[in-house]
Amino acid sequence: MWPLVGYADADAVPENHHVIPAQGDLIGQDYQVIANKEDTLIDIARTHNIGYEEIRSANPEVSIWMPGEGVAVTIPRRHILPDVARTGIVINVAELRLYYYPEVGEGETPRIETYPIGIGREGYNTPLGITETTIRLEQPAWYPPQSMRQEAAERGDPAPAVVPPGPDNPLGEHAILLDIPGYLIHGTNQPDGIGMRASRGCIRMYPEDIGSIFDDIPSGTQVNIIDQAIKVGADEDGAAYVQVFKTFANDESITETLKEMLVSQSLVAEDALDKLDDQRLGELFEQPDEQVKSLSSLYKVPNGNGDEPTDGSGILKDFLTRIE
């Protein structure tokens, strides 16, 4: 049962600000909206602050251009926090999502904001590693890189040396420079590309998203760019969850990698790993849908006769006991 059903053009969009849970690693919740006749899936994604790949993965049977009036559209707003230090900005390129942990004063409740992003396409991968923000620019001019200008010239369509602020500027109205030469977090004049791998390596945000955090991010804020294609975590009650993105490297050791993650993060006792159903794990990796899944759905379930059924209807809570 979905926790919430609404309409795609609702005035109040879901909050993307969350209190960091005192226990556990999950924030937000999935819900559904009802599409109107004029909606596209891309429109709905932007209204509810998610990206292209996210909404496509959550709604594989729904038409991108004509969902249809009255069609229920899943909004995937539940996230497992990345397994890194919860400070500054964390960008997980595998899930095309940015997490921002604002500094809070003494006695204030730690919180997090999360936003969909666009990143570098193949051949222009967004660089990984820890860096920091430097200069913030409002109404920035864009200087096309020499490589782009050369490619344009070879096509017979020379690019300008500089693009001034305005509707033709691909940086949008806000840009935050990183301490990696040539790389920025910026807005865009093509918001339909948010949630795609389409840039030359920079991190793009919806114009309204970068506008909302632009004044709050001081120079020197840590930016940790990671590639966690498999995430595991627990809710506040200790139940374990897993999320697999389509960019993970599938090989014979991937199942063991997941098991090691579960043990290292104290989500499952090592002597309980044999309760995991390798067939279900294989299906998870063969067709990853990028959704947050309860680990209980990946366990073997005894049927009372000593056999292990494959249809997986019950849950053995003791299998999911969290190590204290």
ABEGO torsion letter per residue (X at the ends): XBABBBBAABABBBBABBBBBABEABBEBBBBBBBBAABBAAAAAAAAGBBAAAAAAABAABBAABAEBGBBBBBBABBBBBBBBBBEBBBBAAAGBBBBBBBBBBGBBBBBBBBBBBBBBBGABBBBEBBBBBBBBBGBBBBBBAAAAAAAAAAGBBBBABBBBEAABAAEABBBBBABBGBBBBBBABAAABGBBABAGBBBBBAAAAAAAAAABBBGBBBBBBBBABBBBBBAAGBBBBBBBAABBBBAAAAAAAAAAAAAAGABBAAAAAABBAAAAAAAAABBAGBBBBAAAABBBBAGAGBBBAAGABBBAAAABBBX
